[in-house]
Amino acid sequence: VQLVESGGASVQPGGSLRLSCAASGFSFRTYTMSWYRQAPGKEREKVASIAAVVPGQIWYADSVKGRFIISRDNARNMVYLQMNNLKPEDTAEYYCSVLIPPPRFWGQGTQVTVPS
């Protein structure tokens, strides 16, 4: 299993970013995909998830509802996180993840910084 995130950057408050995750090594279209984030000194938290079948069940953390959009392309084995109206509290390392149950697999992360 390999998960490779990209798209992280430093962006001003109110800005937007699109994170991408390229997945390989497993039957991508079979599994729910998730985005997590971890801010310095805090526990890793789930941000969003999307079920295997599109359109499928989508979940968002309350803190990102209405601002973030998760999507997937089963033909390309890709999962995306569109982040709009970014806030300083969104600053974190963002991880793509899949539970191949168990264990849970993680990418290496991509850093998003929103200065206050």
C-alpha positions in Angstrom: 0.0 0.0 0.0 1.3 3.4 -1.0 -0.3 6.8 -0.4 1.4 9.9 -1.6 0.0 13.3 -0.7 0.7 16.6 -2.5 -0.6 20.1 -2.7 0.3 21.5 0.7 1.5 25.1 0.9 1.4 28.3 2.9 -1.7 30.3 2.1 -3.3 33.5 3.5 -6.5 33.3 5.6 -9.5 33.0 3.3 -7.5 31.3 0.6 -7.9 27.9 -1.0 -5.8 24.8 -1.5 -6.5 21.5 -3.2 -4.7 18.4 -1.7 -4.2 15.3 -3.7 -3.5 11.7 -2.7 -2.3 9.1 -5.2 -3.0 5.6 -4.0 -1.6 2.3 -5.1 -1.0 -1.2 -4.0 -4.6 -2.1 -3.1 -8.1 -2.2 -4.7 -8.7 1.5 -4.4 -12.3 1.5 -5.5 -13.2 -1.0 -2.7 -12.3 1.1 0.3 -13.3 4.3 2.1 -10.7 6.9 1.9 -10.0 9.5 4.6 -8.1 12.7 5.2 -6.6 13.4 8.7 -4.6 16.2 10.0 -2.3 16.8 12.9 -1.4 20.2 14.3 1.8 20.7 16.4 1.1 19.5 19.9 -2.3 18.0 19.1 -3.6 14.6 18.4 -4.3 13.5 14.8 -7.9 14.1 13.9 -10.1 12.9 11.0 -11.1 15.7 8.7 -13.2 14.0 6.0 -13.9 10.6 4.5 -15.6 9.3 1.4 -17.0 5.8 0.8 -15.9 3.5 -1.9 -18.8 3.9 -4.2 -19.3 7.3 -5.9 -21.7 9.0 -5.0 -21.3 7.6 -1.6 -21.4 8.4 2.0 -19.3 11.5 2.9 -18.4 12.6 6.4 -16.8 15.9 7.5 -15.6 17.1 10.9 -17.7 19.9 12.2 -14.7 22.2 12.0 -14.5 22.0 8.2 -18.1 21.5 7.2 -19.1 24.0 4.5 -15.4 24.8 3.7 -13.8 21.5 2.7 -14.9 19.1 0.0 -13.6 15.6 -0.3 -13.8 13.7 -3.7 -12.3 10.7 -5.4 -11.6 9.5 -8.9 -11.7 5.7 -8.9 -10.4 5.6 -12.4 -7.2 7.3 -11.4 -6.9 6.0 -7.8 -6.9 9.5 -6.5 -8.6 11.2 -3.6 -8.8 15.0 -3.2 -9.5 17.5 -0.5 -10.6 21.0 -1.7 -10.1 23.4 1.2 -11.7 26.8 0.9 -11.9 29.8 3.3 -8.8 28.5 5.1 -8.2 29.6 8.7 -5.1 29.7 10.9 -6.6 26.8 12.9 -6.4 24.7 9.7 -2.6 24.8 9.9 -1.4 21.1 10.2 0.2 18.2 8.5 -2.5 16.6 6.3 -2.5 12.8 5.8 -4.3 10.6 3.4 -5.4 7.3 4.9 -7.1 4.0 4.2 -8.2 1.3 6.6 -7.7 -2.1 5.1 -9.1 -3.4 8.1 -6.8 -3.4 10.1 -4.3 -1.9 9.9 -4.7 1.7 8.9 -2.3 2.9 6.3 -0.9 6.5 6.1 0.8 8.7 3.6 3.9 10.8 4.5 1.8 13.9 4.9 1.7 17.4 3.3 2.0 20.6 5.2 -0.7 23.3 5.1 0.1 26.6 6.8 -2.3 29.4 7.2 -0.6 32.3 9.1 -2.5 34.3 11.6 
